[in-house]
């Protein structure tokens, strides 16, 4: 994780997230559930995989939000590995610029499939 993203996360944790949520996301139980979700999904963004793109996952998303279904907060079937961009799209975060890839740059792709059990 880049230092600027780490700083953004610290800012969000400190000033925007409520104390209960902050405690949950720092808990050992969440860290274990998060790690299991990332391992299950091969640390790849599942939305990007559906579009045949390989993108490392930096987030684990709750399919059903904790605020609506707190009993599913640590349930592996309710967790989905996503890249930061896809996670922002899930939550409707505006104002983030997408990185533009120069036209003369070649990309290599690997074919892989998303975890079909989640969709």
CNS distance restraints for C-alpha pairs under 8 A (distance, minus, plus):
assign (resid   1 and name CA) (resid   5 and name CA) 6.57 0.50 0.50
assign (resid   1 and name CA) (resid   6 and name CA) 6.55 0.50 0.50
assign (resid   1 and name CA) (resid  58 and name CA) 7.87 0.50 0.50
assign (resid   2 and name CA) (resid   6 and name CA) 6.28 0.50 0.50
assign (resid   3 and name CA) (resid   7 and name CA) 6.13 0.50 0.50
assign (resid   4 and name CA) (resid   8 and name CA) 6.21 0.50 0.50
assign (resid   5 and name CA) (resid   9 and name CA) 6.18 0.50 0.50
assign (resid   6 and name CA) (resid  10 and name CA) 6.20 0.50 0.50
assign (resid   7 and name CA) (resid  11 and name CA) 6.15 0.50 0.50
assign (resid   8 and name CA) (resid  12 and name CA) 6.16 0.50 0.50
assign (resid   9 and name CA) (resid  13 and name CA) 6.03 0.50 0.50
assign (resid  10 and name CA) (resid  14 and name CA) 5.95 0.50 0.50
assign (resid  11 and name CA) (resid  15 and name CA) 5.94 0.50 0.50
assign (resid  11 and name CA) (resid  16 and name CA) 7.50 0.50 0.50
assign (resid  12 and name CA) (resid  16 and name CA) 4.98 0.50 0.50
assign (resid  12 and name CA) (resid  17 and name CA) 6.13 0.50 0.50
assign (resid  13 and name CA) (resid  17 and name CA) 5.10 0.50 0.50
assign (resid  13 and name CA) (resid  18 and name CA) 7.93 0.50 0.50
assign (resid  13 and name CA) (resid  22 and name CA) 6.28 0.50 0.50
assign (resid  17 and name CA) (resid  21 and name CA) 6.36 0.50 0.50
assign (resid  17 and name CA) (resid  22 and name CA) 6.16 0.50 0.50
assign (resid  18 and name CA) (resid  22 and name CA) 6.14 0.50 0.50
assign (resid  19 and name CA) (resid  23 and name CA) 6.14 0.50 0.50
assign (resid  20 and name CA) (resid  24 and name CA) 6.28 0.50 0.50
assign (resid  21 and name CA) (resid  25 and name CA) 6.20 0.50 0.50
assign (resid  22 and name CA) (resid  26 and name CA) 6.34 0.50 0.50
assign (resid  23 and name CA) (resid  27 and name CA) 6.21 0.50 0.50
assign (resid  24 and name CA) (resid  30 and name CA) 6.73 0.50 0.50
assign (resid  25 and name CA) (resid  30 and name CA) 5.94 0.50 0.50
assign (resid  25 and name CA) (resid  31 and name CA) 7.41 0.50 0.50
assign (resid  26 and name CA) (resid  30 and name CA) 7.05 0.50 0.50
assign (resid  26 and name CA) (resid  31 and name CA) 7.22 0.50 0.50
assign (resid  27 and name CA) (resid  31 and name CA) 6.39 0.50 0.50
assign (resid  28 and name CA) (resid  32 and name CA) 6.16 0.50 0.50
assign (resid  29 and name CA) (resid  33 and name CA) 6.23 0.50 0.50
assign (resid  29 and name CA) (resid  74 and name CA) 7.45 0.50 0.50
assign (resid  30 and name CA) (resid  34 and name CA) 5.87 0.50 0.50
assign (resid  30 and name CA) (resid  74 and name CA) 6.49 0.50 0.50
assign (resid  31 and name CA) (resid  35 and name CA) 6.09 0.50 0.50
assign (resid  32 and name CA) (resid  36 and name CA) 6.19 0.50 0.50
assign (resid  33 and name CA) (resid  37 and name CA) 6.25 0.50 0.50
assign (resid  33 and name CA) (resid  74 and name CA) 5.91 0.50 0.50
assign (resid  33 and name CA) (resid  75 and name CA) 7.53 0.50 0.50
assign (resid  33 and name CA) (resid  76 and name CA) 6.68 0.50 0.50
assign (resid  34 and name CA) (resid  38 and name CA) 6.29 0.50 0.50
assign (resid  34 and name CA) (resid  60 and name CA) 6.18 0.50 0.50
assign (resid  34 and name CA) (resid  79 and name CA) 7.77 0.50 0.50
assign (resid  35 and name CA) (resid  39 and name CA) 6.14 0.50 0.50
assign (resid  36 and name CA) (resid  40 and name CA) 6.01 0.50 0.50
assign (resid  36 and name CA) (resid  76 and name CA) 7.57 0.50 0.50
assign (resid  37 and name CA) (resid  41 and name CA) 6.18 0.50 0.50
assign (resid  37 and name CA) (resid  60 and name CA) 7.19 0.50 0.50
assign (resid  37 and name CA) (resid  76 and name CA) 6.30 0.50 0.50
assign (resid  37 and name CA) (resid  79 and name CA) 6.38 0.50 0.50
assign (resid  37 and name CA) (resid  80 and name CA) 6.68 0.50 0.50
assign (resid  37 and name CA) (resid  81 and name CA) 6.51 0.50 0.50
assign (resid  38 and name CA) (resid  42 and name CA) 6.01 0.50 0.50
assign (resid  38 and name CA) (resid  43 and name CA) 4.65 0.50 0.50
assign (resid  38 and name CA) (resid  44 and name CA) 7.45 0.50 0.50
assign (resid  38 and name CA) (resid  57 and name CA) 7.49 0.50 0.50
assign (resid  38 and name CA) (resid  60 and name CA) 7.31 0.50 0.50
assign (resid  38 and name CA) (resid  81 and name CA) 5.87 0.50 0.50
assign (resid  39 and name CA) (resid  43 and name CA) 5.88 0.50 0.50
assign (resid  41 and name CA) (resid  45 and name CA) 7.66 0.50 0.50
assign (resid  41 and name CA) (resid  46 and name CA) 7.19 0.50 0.50
assign (resid  41 and name CA) (resid  80 and name CA) 7.93 0.50 0.50
assign (resid  41 and name CA) (resid  81 and name CA) 6.48 0.50 0.50
assign (resid  41 and name CA) (resid 114 and name CA) 7.89 0.50 0.50
assign (resid  41 and name CA) (resid 115 and name CA) 6.69 0.50 0.50
assign (resid  43 and name CA) (resid  56 and name CA) 5.87 0.50 0.50
assign (resid  43 and name CA) (resid  57 and name CA) 5.32 0.50 0.50
assign (resid  43 and name CA) (resid  58 and name CA) 7.93 0.50 0.50
assign (resid  43 and name CA) (resid  81 and name CA) 6.94 0.50 0.50
assign (resid  44 and name CA) (resid  49 and name CA) 7.44 0.50 0.50
assign (resid  44 and name CA) (resid  54 and name CA) 6.63 0.50 0.50
assign (resid  44 and name CA) (resid  55 and name CA) 5.64 0.50 0.50
assign (resid  44 and name CA) (resid  56 and name CA) 4.51 0.50 0.50
assign (resid  44 and name CA) (resid  57 and name CA) 4.70 0.50 0.50
assign (resid  44 and name CA) (resid  81 and name CA) 6.63 0.50 0.50
assign (resid  44 and name CA) (resid  82 and name CA) 6.99 0.50 0.50
assign (resid  44 and name CA) (resid  83 and name CA) 7.59 0.50 0.50
assign (resid  45 and name CA) (resid  49 and name CA) 6.27 0.50 0.50
assign (resid  45 and name CA) (resid  54 and name CA) 7.23 0.50 0.50
assign (resid  45 and name CA) (resid  55 and name CA) 5.55 0.50 0.50
assign (resid  45 and name CA) (resid  56 and name CA) 5.76 0.50 0.50
assign (resid  45 and name CA) (resid  57 and name CA) 4.57 0.50 0.50
assign (resid  45 and name CA) (resid  81 and name CA) 5.38 0.50 0.50
assign (resid  45 and name CA) (resid  82 and name CA) 4.10 0.50 0.50
assign (resid  45 and name CA) (resid  83 and name CA) 5.17 0.50 0.50
assign (resid  45 and name CA) (resid  86 and name CA) 7.91 0.50 0.50
assign (resid  46 and name CA) (resid  50 and name CA) 6.40 0.50 0.50
assign (resid  46 and name CA) (resid  80 and name CA) 7.12 0.50 0.50
assign (resid  46 and name CA) (resid  81 and name CA) 6.05 0.50 0.50
assign (resid  46 and name CA) (resid  82 and name CA) 5.95 0.50 0.50
assign (resid  46 and name CA) (resid 114 and name CA) 5.56 0.50 0.50
assign (resid  46 and name CA) (resid 115 and name CA) 7.08 0.50 0.50
assign (resid  47 and name CA) (resid  51 and name CA) 6.81 0.50 0.50
assign (resid  47 and name CA) (resid  82 and name CA) 6.75 0.50 0.50
assign (resid  47 and name CA) (resid  86 and name CA) 6.86 0.50 0.50
assign (resid  47 and name CA) (resid 114 and name CA) 7.75 0.50 0.50
assign (resid  48 and name CA) (resid  52 and name CA) 6.31 0.50 0.50
assign (resid  48 and name CA) (resid  53 and name CA) 5.01 0.50 0.50
assign (resid  48 and name CA) (resid  54 and name CA) 6.43 0.50 0.50
assign (resid  48 and name CA) (resid  55 and name CA) 6.41 0.50 0.50
assign (resid  48 and name CA) (resid  86 and name CA) 7.76 0.50 0.50
assign (resid  49 and name CA) (resid  53 and name CA) 5.03 0.50 0.50
assign (resid  49 and name CA) (resid  54 and name CA) 5.94 0.50 0.50
assign (resid  49 and name CA) (resid  55 and name CA) 7.59 0.50 0.50
assign (resid  49 and name CA) (resid 112 and name CA) 6.76 0.50 0.50
assign (resid  49 and name CA) (resid 113 and name CA) 6.02 0.50 0.50
assign (resid  49 and name CA) (resid 114 and name CA) 5.17 0.50 0.50
assign (resid  50 and name CA) (resid 113 and name CA) 6.75 0.50 0.50
assign (resid  50 and name CA) (resid 114 and name CA) 5.65 0.50 0.50
assign (resid  52 and name CA) (resid 111 and name CA) 6.47 0.50 0.50
assign (resid  52 and name CA) (resid 112 and name CA) 6.68 0.50 0.50
assign (resid  52 and name CA) (resid 113 and name CA) 7.24 0.50 0.50
assign (resid  53 and name CA) (resid 109 and name CA) 7.14 0.50 0.50
assign (resid  53 and name CA) (resid 110 and name CA) 7.79 0.50 0.50
assign (resid  53 and name CA) (resid 111 and name CA) 7.91 0.50 0.50
assign (resid  54 and name CA) (resid 109 and name CA) 7.28 0.50 0.50
assign (resid  54 and name CA) (resid 110 and name CA) 7.12 0.50 0.50
assign (resid  54 and name CA) (resid 112 and name CA) 7.75 0.50 0.50
assign (resid  55 and name CA) (resid  83 and name CA) 6.67 0.50 0.50
assign (resid  56 and name CA) (resid  82 and name CA) 7.80 0.50 0.50
assign (resid  56 and name CA) (resid  83 and name CA) 6.14 0.50 0.50
assign (resid  57 and name CA) (resid  81 and name CA) 5.64 0.50 0.50
assign (resid  57 and name CA) (resid  82 and name CA) 4.72 0.50 0.50
assign (resid  57 and name CA) (resid  83 and name CA) 4.20 0.50 0.50
assign (resid  57 and name CA) (resid  84 and name CA) 7.28 0.50 0.50
assign (resid  58 and name CA) (resid  81 and name CA) 7.43 0.50 0.50
assign (resid  58 and name CA) (resid  82 and name CA) 6.33 0.50 0.50
assign (resid  58 and name CA) (resid  83 and name CA) 5.08 0.50 0.50
assign (resid  58 and name CA) (resid  84 and name CA) 6.02 0.50 0.50
assign (resid  59 and name CA) (resid  81 and name CA) 5.87 0.50 0.50
assign (resid  59 and name CA) (resid  82 and name CA) 5.23 0.50 0.50
assign (resid  59 and name CA) (resid  83 and name CA) 5.89 0.50 0.50
assign (resid  59 and name CA) (resid  84 and name CA) 6.27 0.50 0.50
assign (resid  59 and name CA) (resid  87 and name CA) 7.01 0.50 0.50
assign (resid  60 and name CA) (resid  79 and name CA) 6.21 0.50 0.50
assign (resid  60 and name CA) (resid  80 and name CA) 5.42 0.50 0.50
assign (resid  60 and name CA) (resid  81 and name CA) 4.49 0.50 0.50
assign (resid  60 and name CA) (resid  82 and name CA) 5.96 0.50 0.50
assign (resid  61 and name CA) (resid  79 and name CA) 5.52 0.50 0.50
assign (resid  61 and name CA) (resid  80 and name CA) 5.03 0.50 0.50
assign (resid  61 and name CA) (resid  81 and name CA) 6.19 0.50 0.50
assign (resid  61 and name CA) (resid  82 and name CA) 6.69 0.50 0.50
assign (resid  61 and name CA) (resid  87 and name CA) 6.91 0.50 0.50
assign (resid  62 and name CA) (resid  66 and name CA) 7.06 0.50 0.50
assign (resid  62 and name CA) (resid  73 and name CA) 7.05 0.50 0.50
assign (resid  62 and name CA) (resid  78 and name CA) 5.69 0.50 0.50
assign (resid  62 and name CA) (resid  79 and name CA) 4.89 0.50 0.50
assign (resid  62 and name CA) (resid  80 and name CA) 6.54 0.50 0.50
assign (resid  63 and name CA) (resid  78 and name CA) 5.24 0.50 0.50
assign (resid  63 and name CA) (resid  79 and name CA) 6.00 0.50 0.50
assign (resid  63 and name CA) (resid  80 and name CA) 6.80 0.50 0.50
assign (resid  64 and name CA) (resid  68 and name CA) 6.87 0.50 0.50
assign (resid  64 and name CA) (resid  69 and name CA) 6.33 0.50 0.50
assign (resid  64 and name CA) (resid  72 and name CA) 7.57 0.50 0.50
assign (resid  64 and name CA) (resid  78 and name CA) 6.42 0.50 0.50
assign (resid  65 and name CA) (resid  69 and name CA) 6.08 0.50 0.50
assign (resid  65 and name CA) (resid  70 and name CA) 7.54 0.50 0.50
assign (resid  65 and name CA) (resid  73 and name CA) 7.70 0.50 0.50
assign (resid  66 and name CA) (resid  70 and name CA) 4.47 0.50 0.50
assign (resid  66 and name CA) (resid  71 and name CA) 7.73 0.50 0.50
assign (resid  66 and name CA) (resid  72 and name CA) 7.10 0.50 0.50
assign (resid  66 and name CA) (resid  73 and name CA) 5.56 0.50 0.50
assign (resid  69 and name CA) (resid  73 and name CA) 7.04 0.50 0.50
assign (resid  71 and name CA) (resid  75 and name CA) 7.99 0.50 0.50
assign (resid  72 and name CA) (resid  78 and name CA) 6.41 0.50 0.50
assign (resid  73 and name CA) (resid  78 and name CA) 7.26 0.50 0.50
assign (resid  74 and name CA) (resid  78 and name CA) 7.65 0.50 0.50
assign (resid  74 and name CA) (resid  79 and name CA) 7.86 0.50 0.50
assign (resid  75 and name CA) (resid  79 and name CA) 6.91 0.50 0.50
assign (resid  77 and name CA) (resid 118 and name CA) 7.14 0.50 0.50
assign (resid  80 and name CA) (resid 118 and name CA) 7.75 0.50 0.50
assign (resid  82 and name CA) (resid  86 and name CA) 5.98 0.50 0.50
assign (resid  82 and name CA) (resid  87 and name CA) 5.81 0.50 0.50
assign (resid  83 and name CA) (resid  87 and name CA) 6.12 0.50 0.50
assign (resid  84 and name CA) (resid  88 and name CA) 6.10 0.50 0.50
assign (resid  85 and name CA) (resid  89 and name CA) 6.32 0.50 0.50
assign (resid  86 and name CA) (resid  90 and name CA) 6.22 0.50 0.50
assign (resid  87 and name CA) (resid  91 and name CA) 6.44 0.50 0.50
assign (resid  88 and name CA) (resid  92 and name CA) 5.84 0.50 0.50
assign (resid  88 and name CA) (resid  93 and name CA) 4.98 0.50 0.50
assign (resid  88 and name CA) (resid  94 and name CA) 7.92 0.50 0.50
assign (resid  89 and name CA) (resid  93 and name CA) 6.15 0.50 0.50
assign (resid 101 and name CA) (resid 105 and name CA) 7.11 0.50 0.50
assign (resid 115 and name CA) (resid 119 and name CA) 7.62 0.50 0.50
